[in-house]
């Protein structure tokens, strides 16, 4: 391995500006992401199944957001920049509802708006990154933007844990999250120009969707990407409540405290930040598909370790190791997945292809919290079996990726 694995890559200034904006907005997201399920279940008093469903509804509106956003990104009328501005404005507005939630209906509304904003955001930001980089730069460029995401989340989790420990006021977290989106809006408005030069004879967006939906490699990839995004959602929605309500530690046989959970997820994200660039450069030695297979294996190991937390005497040590392995699984998946889509997408249809890729996040983040919320309302033995089922499911993902690898070789 070369000695410069931690050296920052030489990228367009606009990539760094986008990464800086994402860092800022993710600090706000870190305030809420890991604490929201605990707050709505344990303080607002909404059942875990309903909270999981409400969080999952963000993915339903996210489907529409990604559909509209993918077409808007490839449209001369909107383009990358205007679409990003719409996304951040909607996300800021969503936090107004989440900050004032006292019942299930307002929780649903806030999550629907947040899902819509995030759905519009992802095709636009990833298309901009592709526009600003070469094929050789993209693995590291996406790693840098994910590094900004994870670093922002880490800072947000730390600061959120400090704020909760000091005041116990969870609602302030949503207010800060909304402010972070407003600041990101300002960065895009003043510092980012349109990144794509549209052709005067640009194809209508509906033709782009038809081309993408008939791309066999893309459709096969969608199947396995649903697994990846469902796995990621378990960390954010199911695991915090599991650690709080199902793990027994200490003489009082209670779950981990909010302070310990904050520390655990801070470790998870911090480790991801440290390893992001080295992992991206390590994965450059592999094809995109082989990199995704490596990620699946790491996810399987992580889920087995989570299962073990329910039967060992020192669950803290095991969950620290599990979250570390899941950090490596996450950072090996996200840049490789985006880079794979960039490789197969026609230049004029990047927004549509990335929107379909991003739809997997919408669907996965609906399936994952809903399944996880159902499991958490069952017995401890059922929940433990749930983690084992997640581990076993990687076999299907590896089989799909192996088939996709053979397909792409034949098409070359």
Secondary structure as UniProt FT lines:
FT   TURN            3..6
FT   HELIX           13..33
FT   TURN            34..35
FT   HELIX           36..42
FT   HELIX           48..73
FT   TURN            76..78
FT   HELIX           79..99
FT   HELIX           104..131
FT   TURN            135..137
FT   HELIX           138..167
FT   HELIX           171..191
FT   TURN            200..201
FT   HELIX           205..213
FT   HELIX           216..233
FT   HELIX           234..238
FT   HELIX           239..245
FT   TURN            250..253
FT   HELIX           258..283
FT   TURN            284..285
FT   HELIX           288..308
FT   TURN            309..311
FT   HELIX           315..344
FT   HELIX           347..349
FT   HELIX           350..376
FT   HELIX           380..392
FT   HELIX           394..411
//
